[in-house]
Amino acid sequence: MMTVGPSIGAAVSHWRDMVRDAPTRTYTVIAFLLAGGFITLAFGWHTLHYFDAIETPLPDTLNIWHDASVPELVEALLVMAAGVFLLVAWSRRRDLLLLAWSGLLVFIAVDNRFRLHEGFGWAFGNAMDGLAFGPVRGRHLAELTFWAVAALVLGILFVVAWRRRTALGTRVSVVVFLLLCALGFFAVVVDLVHVVTRSNLVGFIEDGGEFLCLAAISAYCFAVMRDCLRPQPAAGAQLSA
């Protein structure tokens, strides 16, 4: 059985080694500059508007709070890119865990951008109205069915992949899982605090934290891809006299 402590330490050490690669550092800087730039723009503009230093509010297209905005598109692209990076890494190392995480990240990006679960709900909601109960309508049941099928498919892939895991797949799984947990903390816990307090500051912390987590996921997956693209030493090369 894998021990969590050493696995986390090995994963963090591996990430630190990978960041020494110049293209990885460049991509990491770009990802965090994009996240930090939009966060700073939204917070700064809102603060200036609150104190009447700026008359007009920040346009919705540039606001991290709003759907279908440029920041939301950048978030989706960061996650989609992360999935593609791991797909490339899988093509070199053939570790099924890399493929499983790639599929999950691409699914998250596509569903978040195109609202696939909502479309499925509207398309099949009428057919499931007969199963509706209380406030739960057929559309809600259709969306739950969509998530259940997606979870089943991805769950099977992860189970099979975990049984065939390698050291690389384990390290990647630890880091991506922890980053997704951090993302979930901002998306669920901080969001709940935001709903209760109605505080704009908490809202900025929620959306800003999510953006930074997505940037970190994308940067890490790029580092994994770069590491997998490096030529591997030939077997027995170090034994030559």
C-alpha positions, -999 to 999 in steps of 0.1 A, spaced: 0 0 0 12 35 -8 22 56 22 9 92 18 38 111 34 67 98 13 45 100 -18 37 136 -13 74 144 -6 85 125 -37 59 143 -58 69 178 -46 106 170 -50 99 158 -86 79 189 -94 107 211 -81 132 193 -103 110 197 -133 106 235 -129 144 238 -135 135 233 -172 134 267 -190 102 262 -211 85 249 -179 94 280 -160 82 302 -189 49 285 -191 44 286 -154 51 323 -153 26 329 -182 -1 308 -165 2 326 -132 5 360 -148 -28 354 -166 -45 344 -134 -29 371 -113 -36 397 -140 -73 390 -142 -76 388 -104 -58 421 -99 -78 438 -126 -111 427 -111 -102 435 -75 -85 468 -84 -113 480 -106 -140 470 -81 -121 488 -53 -117 520 -74 -153 519 -84 -164 514 -48 -146 546 -38 -159 564 -69 -124 567 -84 -139 551 -115 -174 558 -126 -182 527 -146 -181 491 -133 -157 466 -148 -172 452 -181 -187 417 -176 -165 403 -203 -134 410 -181 -149 401 -147 -138 368 -131 -173 367 -115 -192 364 -147 -200 334 -169 -189 336 -206 -162 361 -197 -127 362 -210 -113 350 -176 -136 320 -177 -124 312 -212 -88 314 -200 -96 291 -172 -112 266 -196 -81 268 -219 -58 262 -190 -76 231 -179 -80 219 -215 -43 225 -221 -35 205 -189 -54 175 -203 -36 177 -236 -3 179 -219 -10 147 -200 -22 131 -231 11 138 -248 29 125 -217 8 93 -219 18 89 -255 54 87 -245 52 67 -212 20 47 -217 10 51 -180 -28 47 -179 -30 71 -149 -18 99 -171 -45 90 -196 -71 89 -168 -62 123 -155 -61 137 -190 -96 124 -197 -109 139 -164 -93 174 -171 -106 175 -207 -140 165 -195 -140 192 -168 -129 219 -193 -154 209 -220 -184 206 -196 -175 238 -179 -173 257 -212 -202 242 -231 -224 232 -201 -229 197 -214 -247 185 -183 -273 213 -186 -278 205 -223 -283 169 -214 -308 179 -188 -328 200 -212 -327 174 -239 -338 144 -218 -357 162 -190 -391 157 -204 -386 120 -208 -377 117 -171 -405 139 -158 -424 107 -148 -397 100 -122 -397 135 -108 -405 140 -71 -409 171 -49 -387 199 -61 -366 175 -82 -377 178 -118 -370 156 -148 -342 180 -159 -324 176 -126 -327 138 -128 -313 139 -164 -283 160 -152 -277 135 -123 -278 107 -148 -252 125 -169 -229 129 -139 -234 93 -129 -225 79 -163 -194 102 -165 -183 92 -130 -188 55 -138 -167 57 -170 -139 77 -155 -141 57 -123 -135 24 -142 -106 40 -161 -90 52 -128 -94 18 -111 -78 -1 -140 -51 26 -143 -43 25 -106 -38 -13 -107 -12 -8 -134 4 24 -119 40 33 -122 61 56 -100 55 85 -125 17 79 -125 17 78 -87 36 111 -84 14 128 -109 -18 115 -92 -7 128 -58 0 163 -71 -31 166 -94 -53 152 -66 -40 177 -40 -44 206 -65 -80 195 -73 -87 193 -35 -75 229 -32 -97 238 -61 -126 221 -44 -119 240 -12 -124 273 -30 -153 261 -51 -172 246 -22 -161 258 12 -152 294 3 -183 296 -19 -204 286 10 -189 313 31 -195 337 2 -232 327 1 -236 332 38 -217 365 42 -225 381 8 -190 396 10 -174 408 -22 -140 402 -6 -148 365 0 -161 363 -36 -128 376 -49 -110 350 -27 -132 323 -40 -128 331 -77 -92 341 -74 -83 310 -55 -99 288 -82 -81 307 -110 -47 302 -92 -54 265 -87 -62 260 -123 -30 278 -133 -10 255 -110 -27 224 -125 -19 235 -160 17 245 -151 23 212 -134 9 191 -163 31 211 -187 61 202 -165 51 165 -166 48 166 -204 83 182 -207 97 156 -184 82 128 -204 94 142 -237 131 141 -226 151 112 -241 153 84 -216 187 69 -209 193 36 -227 191 6 -206 226 -3 -193 241 29 -205 255 37 -171 272 2 -170 296 10 -199 331 13 -186 
